[in-house]
């Protein structure tokens, strides 16, 4: 249980590639890449992303948004907050309720953030031997 909490809803932007030039320009300005690499990347990334189906883009934003959510939760913990990821919520209507364009933004995850009301209980996962395979 989390008390004094807020809810954060993580959405994925199906048109995130529209920010690619801005991101790569910033990377060049901050000396993380050269202008030539930026040009090569944009020539590859933009056509690829624009050619993807809605489901293909949804797969990408689900992974990217989940990784961002993980980092958000780790950062919150570092600042003394507790979080609880929630996958079961009204994903069909949440964009409309918030006022987002549901054709562009897809809900990925809700995160409750606040201070814990009690110590968390332990959990059990499958043994690694049952969920991994080396080829």
C-alpha positions as CSV (number, residue, x, y, z in Angstrom):
1,X,0.0,0.0,0.0
2,X,1.2,3.5,-0.8
3,X,-0.2,6.5,1.0
4,X,-0.1,10.2,-0.1
5,X,0.3,8.9,-3.6
6,X,0.0,10.3,-7.1
7,X,-0.6,8.4,-10.3
8,X,1.6,8.7,-13.3
9,X,0.3,7.4,-16.6
10,X,3.0,6.5,-19.1
11,X,2.0,6.9,-22.7
12,X,3.9,5.9,-25.8
13,X,4.0,8.3,-28.7
14,X,3.4,6.5,-32.0
15,X,4.8,9.5,-33.9
16,X,7.9,9.8,-31.7
17,X,10.1,9.9,-34.9
18,X,8.9,13.5,-35.4
19,X,11.4,14.4,-32.6
20,X,14.3,12.5,-34.1
21,X,15.9,15.5,-35.8
22,X,15.7,17.6,-32.6
23,X,17.2,14.8,-30.6
24,X,20.1,14.1,-33.0
25,X,20.8,17.8,-33.4
26,X,21.1,18.0,-29.6
27,X,23.4,15.0,-29.7
28,X,25.6,16.8,-32.3
29,X,25.6,20.0,-30.3
30,X,26.7,18.1,-27.1
31,X,29.4,16.3,-29.1
32,X,27.8,12.8,-28.6
33,X,27.9,12.2,-32.4
34,X,29.2,13.9,-35.5
35,X,27.0,15.6,-38.1
36,X,27.8,12.8,-40.5
37,X,26.6,10.1,-38.1
38,X,23.4,12.2,-37.4
39,X,22.7,12.3,-41.1
40,X,23.2,8.6,-41.6
41,X,21.0,7.8,-38.6
42,X,18.2,10.0,-39.8
43,X,18.4,8.6,-43.3
44,X,17.9,5.1,-41.8
45,X,15.6,5.8,-38.9
46,X,13.0,8.1,-40.4
47,X,12.0,5.9,-43.3
48,X,12.0,2.8,-41.1
49,X,9.8,4.2,-38.4
50,X,7.4,5.8,-40.9
51,X,7.0,2.5,-42.7
52,X,6.0,0.6,-39.6
53,X,2.4,-0.5,-38.9
54,X,0.6,0.8,-35.9
55,X,1.2,-2.5,-34.2
56,X,4.9,-2.3,-35.1
57,X,5.2,1.2,-33.6
58,X,3.2,0.1,-30.6
59,X,5.7,-2.7,-29.9
60,X,8.6,-0.2,-30.0
61,X,6.9,2.4,-27.7
62,X,5.8,-0.3,-25.3
63,X,9.5,-1.3,-24.8
64,X,10.8,2.2,-24.8
65,X,8.1,3.4,-22.4
66,X,8.6,0.4,-20.1
67,X,12.3,1.1,-19.9
68,X,11.6,4.8,-19.1
69,X,9.1,3.7,-16.4
70,X,11.7,1.4,-14.8
71,X,14.2,4.4,-14.7
72,X,11.5,6.6,-13.2
73,X,10.8,4.0,-10.5
74,X,14.5,3.6,-9.7
75,X,14.9,7.4,-9.5
76,X,11.9,7.7,-7.3
77,X,13.3,5.1,-4.9
78,X,16.6,6.9,-4.8
79,X,14.7,10.0,-3.6
80,X,12.9,8.1,-0.9
81,X,9.6,7.4,-2.7
82,X,7.9,4.1,-3.3
83,X,6.2,3.1,-6.5
84,X,3.8,0.4,-7.7
85,X,3.5,-0.4,-11.4
86,X,-0.1,-1.0,-12.5
87,X,-0.8,-2.7,-15.8
88,X,-4.5,-3.3,-15.2
89,X,-6.4,-0.1,-15.8
90,X,-8.8,1.3,-18.4
91,X,-6.4,1.5,-21.3
92,X,-9.3,1.9,-23.8
93,X,-10.5,5.2,-22.4
94,X,-7.6,6.7,-20.4
95,X,-6.3,8.9,-23.3
96,X,-9.8,10.3,-23.9
97,X,-10.3,10.9,-20.1
98,X,-7.0,12.8,-20.0
99,X,-7.5,14.6,-23.3
100,X,-4.8,12.9,-25.3
101,X,-5.2,11.9,-29.0
102,X,-5.7,8.1,-28.7
103,X,-4.6,7.7,-32.3
104,X,-1.2,9.0,-31.4
105,X,-0.6,8.2,-27.8
106,X,-1.0,4.6,-26.4
107,X,-1.2,3.9,-22.6
108,X,1.5,1.6,-21.4
109,X,1.6,1.6,-17.7
110,X,0.3,3.4,-14.6
111,X,2.6,4.0,-11.7
112,X,1.5,4.9,-8.2
113,X,4.1,7.0,-6.4
114,X,4.2,8.0,-2.8
115,X,5.3,6.8,0.7
116,X,4.7,3.3,1.7
117,X,2.0,2.6,4.3
118,X,3.7,-0.6,5.4
119,X,6.6,-2.9,4.6
120,X,6.1,-4.8,1.3
121,X,5.6,-8.5,1.5
122,X,8.1,-10.8,-0.2
123,X,7.4,-12.3,-3.6
124,X,8.3,-15.4,-5.5
125,X,9.4,-15.8,-9.1
126,X,10.1,-18.9,-11.2
127,X,13.7,-20.2,-10.9
128,X,16.0,-18.9,-13.5
129,X,16.5,-22.4,-14.9
130,X,12.8,-22.5,-15.8
131,X,12.7,-19.2,-17.7
132,X,16.1,-19.0,-19.6
133,X,17.5,-21.0,-22.4
134,X,21.0,-20.9,-23.8
135,X,21.3,-21.7,-27.5
